[in-house]
Amino acid sequence: MLTNKMVVVIAAEAPVGVALNTAALLGVGLGHHHDNVVGSDTADASGEPHAGMCAHPIPVLRASAEQLHDLRTQAAARDGVTVHDMHQIAQQARTYDQMATTLSGTKPEDIEYLGVALYGARPVVDSLTGALPLYR
């Protein structure tokens, strides 16, 4: 059994395209910051290579905007939990620099999250997300 857990939580109010983009961006962030989560490259029976995939299951859950804000705050306060987030500022920005500049002038309580991804010890992540439903 894996001792760490990854989970992605998407805003229930997000349109499908935004939700899918948010999940993809959060997945890239998780993979980038945690070297041990992507398995080695593999090959099929003909020897055709296949790039390594995430070795962890990643449940995708759903939460309201208010729940996402609270979840991010609570998770950031827990030791050993890595928090990745996607917010409206990033979604609306044309460049990364524009996003960073706008975000630096935005009060934390004014950030509208589209999604949050967490990585950490299974019991801690479960305690933060266990009551949230699957995204369907």
PyMOL commands that place a pseudoatom at each C-alpha (Angstrom):
pseudoatom trace, name=CA, resn=MET, resi=1, chain=A, elem=C, hetatm=0, pos=[0.000, 0.000, 0.000]
pseudoatom trace, name=CA, resn=LEU, resi=2, chain=A, elem=C, hetatm=0, pos=[1.251, 3.475, -0.833]
pseudoatom trace, name=CA, resn=THR, resi=3, chain=A, elem=C, hetatm=0, pos=[1.945, 5.575, 2.255]
pseudoatom trace, name=CA, resn=ASN, resi=4, chain=A, elem=C, hetatm=0, pos=[1.388, 8.872, 0.432]
pseudoatom trace, name=CA, resn=LYS, resi=5, chain=A, elem=C, hetatm=0, pos=[-1.708, 9.971, -1.423]
pseudoatom trace, name=CA, resn=MET, resi=6, chain=A, elem=C, hetatm=0, pos=[-2.478, 12.411, -4.212]
pseudoatom trace, name=CA, resn=VAL, resi=7, chain=A, elem=C, hetatm=0, pos=[-5.872, 13.940, -4.760]
pseudoatom trace, name=CA, resn=VAL, resi=8, chain=A, elem=C, hetatm=0, pos=[-7.239, 16.585, -7.110]
pseudoatom trace, name=CA, resn=VAL, resi=9, chain=A, elem=C, hetatm=0, pos=[-10.291, 18.627, -6.109]
pseudoatom trace, name=CA, resn=ILE, resi=10, chain=A, elem=C, hetatm=0, pos=[-12.119, 20.628, -8.792]
pseudoatom trace, name=CA, resn=ALA, resi=11, chain=A, elem=C, hetatm=0, pos=[-14.618, 23.459, -8.328]
pseudoatom trace, name=CA, resn=ALA, resi=12, chain=A, elem=C, hetatm=0, pos=[-18.128, 22.116, -8.794]
pseudoatom trace, name=CA, resn=GLU, resi=13, chain=A, elem=C, hetatm=0, pos=[-19.111, 25.351, -10.549]
pseudoatom trace, name=CA, resn=ALA, resi=14, chain=A, elem=C, hetatm=0, pos=[-16.342, 25.211, -13.189]
pseudoatom trace, name=CA, resn=PRO, resi=15, chain=A, elem=C, hetatm=0, pos=[-17.415, 24.589, -16.796]
pseudoatom trace, name=CA, resn=VAL, resi=16, chain=A, elem=C, hetatm=0, pos=[-16.251, 21.203, -18.142]
pseudoatom trace, name=CA, resn=GLY, resi=17, chain=A, elem=C, hetatm=0, pos=[-13.423, 22.644, -20.258]
pseudoatom trace, name=CA, resn=VAL, resi=18, chain=A, elem=C, hetatm=0, pos=[-12.063, 24.675, -17.347]
pseudoatom trace, name=CA, resn=ALA, resi=19, chain=A, elem=C, hetatm=0, pos=[-12.388, 21.666, -15.020]
pseudoatom trace, name=CA, resn=LEU, resi=20, chain=A, elem=C, hetatm=0, pos=[-10.441, 19.421, -17.408]
pseudoatom trace, name=CA, resn=ASN, resi=21, chain=A, elem=C, hetatm=0, pos=[-7.745, 22.053, -17.937]
pseudoatom trace, name=CA, resn=THR, resi=22, chain=A, elem=C, hetatm=0, pos=[-7.487, 22.589, -14.182]
pseudoatom trace, name=CA, resn=ALA, resi=23, chain=A, elem=C, hetatm=0, pos=[-7.080, 18.856, -13.535]
pseudoatom trace, name=CA, resn=ALA, resi=24, chain=A, elem=C, hetatm=0, pos=[-4.382, 18.608, -16.219]
pseudoatom trace, name=CA, resn=LEU, resi=25, chain=A, elem=C, hetatm=0, pos=[-2.423, 21.599, -14.885]
pseudoatom trace, name=CA, resn=LEU, resi=26, chain=A, elem=C, hetatm=0, pos=[-2.605, 20.330, -11.315]
pseudoatom trace, name=CA, resn=GLY, resi=27, chain=A, elem=C, hetatm=0, pos=[-1.403, 16.907, -12.454]
pseudoatom trace, name=CA, resn=VAL, resi=28, chain=A, elem=C, hetatm=0, pos=[1.613, 18.462, -14.166]
pseudoatom trace, name=CA, resn=GLY, resi=29, chain=A, elem=C, hetatm=0, pos=[2.419, 20.347, -10.967]
pseudoatom trace, name=CA, resn=LEU, resi=30, chain=A, elem=C, hetatm=0, pos=[2.191, 17.197, -8.866]
pseudoatom trace, name=CA, resn=GLY, resi=31, chain=A, elem=C, hetatm=0, pos=[4.435, 15.266, -11.266]
pseudoatom trace, name=CA, resn=HIS, resi=32, chain=A, elem=C, hetatm=0, pos=[6.965, 18.067, -11.450]
pseudoatom trace, name=CA, resn=HIS, resi=33, chain=A, elem=C, hetatm=0, pos=[7.359, 18.518, -7.702]
pseudoatom trace, name=CA, resn=HIS, resi=34, chain=A, elem=C, hetatm=0, pos=[7.396, 14.860, -6.684]
pseudoatom trace, name=CA, resn=ASP, resi=35, chain=A, elem=C, hetatm=0, pos=[10.028, 12.797, -8.491]
pseudoatom trace, name=CA, resn=ASN, resi=36, chain=A, elem=C, hetatm=0, pos=[8.944, 9.528, -6.961]
pseudoatom trace, name=CA, resn=VAL, resi=37, chain=A, elem=C, hetatm=0, pos=[5.394, 9.569, -8.328]
pseudoatom trace, name=CA, resn=VAL, resi=38, chain=A, elem=C, hetatm=0, pos=[6.111, 8.878, -12.000]
pseudoatom trace, name=CA, resn=GLY, resi=39, chain=A, elem=C, hetatm=0, pos=[7.117, 5.324, -12.817]
pseudoatom trace, name=CA, resn=SER, resi=40, chain=A, elem=C, hetatm=0, pos=[9.847, 4.380, -15.245]
pseudoatom trace, name=CA, resn=ASP, resi=41, chain=A, elem=C, hetatm=0, pos=[9.267, 4.108, -18.971]
pseudoatom trace, name=CA, resn=THR, resi=42, chain=A, elem=C, hetatm=0, pos=[7.825, 0.792, -20.118]
pseudoatom trace, name=CA, resn=ALA, resi=43, chain=A, elem=C, hetatm=0, pos=[7.466, -1.129, -23.375]
pseudoatom trace, name=CA, resn=ASP, resi=44, chain=A, elem=C, hetatm=0, pos=[4.746, -3.236, -24.922]
pseudoatom trace, name=CA, resn=ALA, resi=45, chain=A, elem=C, hetatm=0, pos=[5.234, -6.773, -26.334]
pseudoatom trace, name=CA, resn=SER, resi=46, chain=A, elem=C, hetatm=0, pos=[6.609, -5.386, -29.622]
pseudoatom trace, name=CA, resn=GLY, resi=47, chain=A, elem=C, hetatm=0, pos=[9.173, -3.264, -27.795]
pseudoatom trace, name=CA, resn=GLU, resi=48, chain=A, elem=C, hetatm=0, pos=[7.316, -0.002, -28.504]
pseudoatom trace, name=CA, resn=PRO, resi=49, chain=A, elem=C, hetatm=0, pos=[8.203, 2.415, -25.700]
pseudoatom trace, name=CA, resn=HIS, resi=50, chain=A, elem=C, hetatm=0, pos=[5.599, 4.036, -23.475]
pseudoatom trace, name=CA, resn=ALA, resi=51, chain=A, elem=C, hetatm=0, pos=[6.488, 6.982, -21.229]
pseudoatom trace, name=CA, resn=GLY, resi=52, chain=A, elem=C, hetatm=0, pos=[6.227, 6.433, -17.492]
pseudoatom trace, name=CA, resn=MET, resi=53, chain=A, elem=C, hetatm=0, pos=[2.905, 7.184, -15.862]
pseudoatom trace, name=CA, resn=CYS, resi=54, chain=A, elem=C, hetatm=0, pos=[1.915, 8.235, -12.399]
pseudoatom trace, name=CA, resn=ALA, resi=55, chain=A, elem=C, hetatm=0, pos=[2.363, 5.310, -10.031]
pseudoatom trace, name=CA, resn=HIS, resi=56, chain=A, elem=C, hetatm=0, pos=[-0.349, 6.668, -7.703]
pseudoatom trace, name=CA, resn=PRO, resi=57, chain=A, elem=C, hetatm=0, pos=[-4.087, 6.600, -8.288]
pseudoatom trace, name=CA, resn=ILE, resi=58, chain=A, elem=C, hetatm=0, pos=[-5.348, 10.181, -8.315]
pseudoatom trace, name=CA, resn=PRO, resi=59, chain=A, elem=C, hetatm=0, pos=[-8.970, 10.516, -7.240]
pseudoatom trace, name=CA, resn=VAL, resi=60, chain=A, elem=C, hetatm=0, pos=[-10.640, 13.587, -8.704]
pseudoatom trace, name=CA, resn=LEU, resi=61, chain=A, elem=C, hetatm=0, pos=[-13.114, 15.087, -6.271]
pseudoatom trace, name=CA, resn=ARG, resi=62, chain=A, elem=C, hetatm=0, pos=[-15.586, 17.973, -6.367]
pseudoatom trace, name=CA, resn=ALA, resi=63, chain=A, elem=C, hetatm=0, pos=[-16.071, 20.883, -3.977]
pseudoatom trace, name=CA, resn=SER, resi=64, chain=A, elem=C, hetatm=0, pos=[-17.737, 24.270, -3.920]
pseudoatom trace, name=CA, resn=ALA, resi=65, chain=A, elem=C, hetatm=0, pos=[-15.614, 27.386, -4.294]
pseudoatom trace, name=CA, resn=GLU, resi=66, chain=A, elem=C, hetatm=0, pos=[-15.935, 28.042, -0.562]
pseudoatom trace, name=CA, resn=GLN, resi=67, chain=A, elem=C, hetatm=0, pos=[-14.900, 24.483, 0.283]
pseudoatom trace, name=CA, resn=LEU, resi=68, chain=A, elem=C, hetatm=0, pos=[-11.869, 24.785, -2.024]
pseudoatom trace, name=CA, resn=HIS, resi=69, chain=A, elem=C, hetatm=0, pos=[-10.758, 27.956, -0.305]
pseudoatom trace, name=CA, resn=ASP, resi=70, chain=A, elem=C, hetatm=0, pos=[-11.107, 26.335, 3.125]
pseudoatom trace, name=CA, resn=LEU, resi=71, chain=A, elem=C, hetatm=0, pos=[-9.416, 23.123, 1.943]
pseudoatom trace, name=CA, resn=ARG, resi=72, chain=A, elem=C, hetatm=0, pos=[-6.413, 25.007, 0.601]
pseudoatom trace, name=CA, resn=THR, resi=73, chain=A, elem=C, hetatm=0, pos=[-6.058, 26.964, 3.846]
pseudoatom trace, name=CA, resn=GLN, resi=74, chain=A, elem=C, hetatm=0, pos=[-6.327, 23.850, 6.010]
pseudoatom trace, name=CA, resn=ALA, resi=75, chain=A, elem=C, hetatm=0, pos=[-3.968, 21.788, 3.839]
pseudoatom trace, name=CA, resn=ALA, resi=76, chain=A, elem=C, hetatm=0, pos=[-1.331, 24.531, 3.734]
pseudoatom trace, name=CA, resn=ALA, resi=77, chain=A, elem=C, hetatm=0, pos=[-1.297, 24.528, 7.541]
pseudoatom trace, name=CA, resn=ARG, resi=78, chain=A, elem=C, hetatm=0, pos=[-0.515, 20.784, 7.716]
pseudoatom trace, name=CA, resn=ASP, resi=79, chain=A, elem=C, hetatm=0, pos=[3.071, 19.614, 7.900]
pseudoatom trace, name=CA, resn=GLY, resi=80, chain=A, elem=C, hetatm=0, pos=[4.114, 17.351, 5.061]
pseudoatom trace, name=CA, resn=VAL, resi=81, chain=A, elem=C, hetatm=0, pos=[1.254, 18.244, 2.707]
pseudoatom trace, name=CA, resn=THR, resi=82, chain=A, elem=C, hetatm=0, pos=[2.168, 19.797, -0.616]
pseudoatom trace, name=CA, resn=VAL, resi=83, chain=A, elem=C, hetatm=0, pos=[-0.552, 22.054, -2.000]
pseudoatom trace, name=CA, resn=HIS, resi=84, chain=A, elem=C, hetatm=0, pos=[-0.875, 22.894, -5.679]
pseudoatom trace, name=CA, resn=ASP, resi=85, chain=A, elem=C, hetatm=0, pos=[-3.627, 25.287, -6.715]
pseudoatom trace, name=CA, resn=MET, resi=86, chain=A, elem=C, hetatm=0, pos=[-5.246, 26.670, -9.819]
pseudoatom trace, name=CA, resn=HIS, resi=87, chain=A, elem=C, hetatm=0, pos=[-7.170, 29.923, -9.595]
pseudoatom trace, name=CA, resn=GLN, resi=88, chain=A, elem=C, hetatm=0, pos=[-9.109, 32.354, -11.755]
pseudoatom trace, name=CA, resn=ILE, resi=89, chain=A, elem=C, hetatm=0, pos=[-6.116, 34.692, -11.914]
pseudoatom trace, name=CA, resn=ALA, resi=90, chain=A, elem=C, hetatm=0, pos=[-4.056, 32.025, -13.683]
pseudoatom trace, name=CA, resn=GLN, resi=91, chain=A, elem=C, hetatm=0, pos=[-6.963, 31.025, -15.901]
pseudoatom trace, name=CA, resn=GLN, resi=92, chain=A, elem=C, hetatm=0, pos=[-7.477, 34.595, -17.093]
pseudoatom trace, name=CA, resn=ALA, resi=93, chain=A, elem=C, hetatm=0, pos=[-3.827, 35.606, -17.490]
pseudoatom trace, name=CA, resn=ARG, resi=94, chain=A, elem=C, hetatm=0, pos=[-2.164, 35.673, -20.916]
pseudoatom trace, name=CA, resn=THR, resi=95, chain=A, elem=C, hetatm=0, pos=[1.338, 34.948, -19.572]
pseudoatom trace, name=CA, resn=TYR, resi=96, chain=A, elem=C, hetatm=0, pos=[2.891, 33.430, -16.493]
pseudoatom trace, name=CA, resn=ASP, resi=97, chain=A, elem=C, hetatm=0, pos=[4.470, 36.772, -15.616]
pseudoatom trace, name=CA, resn=GLN, resi=98, chain=A, elem=C, hetatm=0, pos=[1.088, 38.490, -15.843]
pseudoatom trace, name=CA, resn=MET, resi=99, chain=A, elem=C, hetatm=0, pos=[-0.399, 35.859, -13.543]
pseudoatom trace, name=CA, resn=ALA, resi=100, chain=A, elem=C, hetatm=0, pos=[2.437, 36.225, -11.029]
pseudoatom trace, name=CA, resn=THR, resi=101, chain=A, elem=C, hetatm=0, pos=[2.133, 40.015, -10.999]
pseudoatom trace, name=CA, resn=THR, resi=102, chain=A, elem=C, hetatm=0, pos=[-1.645, 39.960, -10.548]
pseudoatom trace, name=CA, resn=LEU, resi=103, chain=A, elem=C, hetatm=0, pos=[-1.457, 37.266, -7.866]
pseudoatom trace, name=CA, resn=SER, resi=104, chain=A, elem=C, hetatm=0, pos=[1.157, 39.198, -5.889]
pseudoatom trace, name=CA, resn=GLY, resi=105, chain=A, elem=C, hetatm=0, pos=[-1.316, 42.077, -5.570]
pseudoatom trace, name=CA, resn=THR, resi=106, chain=A, elem=C, hetatm=0, pos=[-4.296, 39.903, -4.608]
pseudoatom trace, name=CA, resn=LYS, resi=107, chain=A, elem=C, hetatm=0, pos=[-5.298, 39.327, -0.993]
pseudoatom trace, name=CA, resn=PRO, resi=108, chain=A, elem=C, hetatm=0, pos=[-5.542, 35.605, -0.115]
pseudoatom trace, name=CA, resn=GLU, resi=109, chain=A, elem=C, hetatm=0, pos=[-9.226, 35.894, 0.751]
pseudoatom trace, name=CA, resn=ASP, resi=110, chain=A, elem=C, hetatm=0, pos=[-9.946, 37.284, -2.743]
pseudoatom trace, name=CA, resn=ILE, resi=111, chain=A, elem=C, hetatm=0, pos=[-8.440, 34.351, -4.653]
pseudoatom trace, name=CA, resn=GLU, resi=112, chain=A, elem=C, hetatm=0, pos=[-11.080, 32.228, -6.376]
pseudoatom trace, name=CA, resn=TYR, resi=113, chain=A, elem=C, hetatm=0, pos=[-9.805, 28.668, -6.697]
pseudoatom trace, name=CA, resn=LEU, resi=114, chain=A, elem=C, hetatm=0, pos=[-10.729, 26.422, -9.612]
pseudoatom trace, name=CA, resn=GLY, resi=115, chain=A, elem=C, hetatm=0, pos=[-8.953, 23.441, -8.136]
pseudoatom trace, name=CA, resn=VAL, resi=116, chain=A, elem=C, hetatm=0, pos=[-6.517, 22.203, -5.546]
pseudoatom trace, name=CA, resn=ALA, resi=117, chain=A, elem=C, hetatm=0, pos=[-4.212, 19.194, -5.613]
pseudoatom trace, name=CA, resn=LEU, resi=118, chain=A, elem=C, hetatm=0, pos=[-2.758, 17.690, -2.466]
pseudoatom trace, name=CA, resn=TYR, resi=119, chain=A, elem=C, hetatm=0, pos=[0.096, 15.263, -1.872]
pseudoatom trace, name=CA, resn=GLY, resi=120, chain=A, elem=C, hetatm=0, pos=[1.036, 13.919, 1.501]
pseudoatom trace, name=CA, resn=ALA, resi=121, chain=A, elem=C, hetatm=0, pos=[0.634, 11.151, 4.040]
pseudoatom trace, name=CA, resn=ARG, resi=122, chain=A, elem=C, hetatm=0, pos=[-2.484, 9.145, 3.280]
pseudoatom trace, name=CA, resn=PRO, resi=123, chain=A, elem=C, hetatm=0, pos=[-4.155, 9.677, 6.695]
pseudoatom trace, name=CA, resn=VAL, resi=124, chain=A, elem=C, hetatm=0, pos=[-3.629, 13.441, 6.521]
pseudoatom trace, name=CA, resn=VAL, resi=125, chain=A, elem=C, hetatm=0, pos=[-4.916, 13.784, 2.952]
pseudoatom trace, name=CA, resn=ASP, resi=126, chain=A, elem=C, hetatm=0, pos=[-7.872, 11.528, 3.783]
pseudoatom trace, name=CA, resn=SER, resi=127, chain=A, elem=C, hetatm=0, pos=[-8.731, 13.678, 6.811]
pseudoatom trace, name=CA, resn=LEU, resi=128, chain=A, elem=C, hetatm=0, pos=[-8.825, 16.761, 4.583]
pseudoatom trace, name=CA, resn=THR, resi=129, chain=A, elem=C, hetatm=0, pos=[-10.744, 15.300, 1.627]
pseudoatom trace, name=CA, resn=GLY, resi=130, chain=A, elem=C, hetatm=0, pos=[-12.567, 12.203, 2.870]
pseudoatom trace, name=CA, resn=ALA, resi=131, chain=A, elem=C, hetatm=0, pos=[-16.005, 13.852, 2.936]
pseudoatom trace, name=CA, resn=LEU, resi=132, chain=A, elem=C, hetatm=0, pos=[-15.806, 15.214, -0.626]
pseudoatom trace, name=CA, resn=PRO, resi=133, chain=A, elem=C, hetatm=0, pos=[-17.661, 13.434, -3.444]
pseudoatom trace, name=CA, resn=LEU, resi=134, chain=A, elem=C, hetatm=0, pos=[-16.059, 12.181, -6.647]
pseudoatom trace, name=CA, resn=TYR, resi=135, chain=A, elem=C, hetatm=0, pos=[-16.203, 14.582, -9.577]
pseudoatom trace, name=CA, resn=ARG, resi=136, chain=A, elem=C, hetatm=0, pos=[-18.842, 13.224, -11.958]
for i in range(1, 136): cmd.bond("trace and resi %d" % i, "trace and resi %d" % (i + 1))
show_as sticks, trace
zoom trace
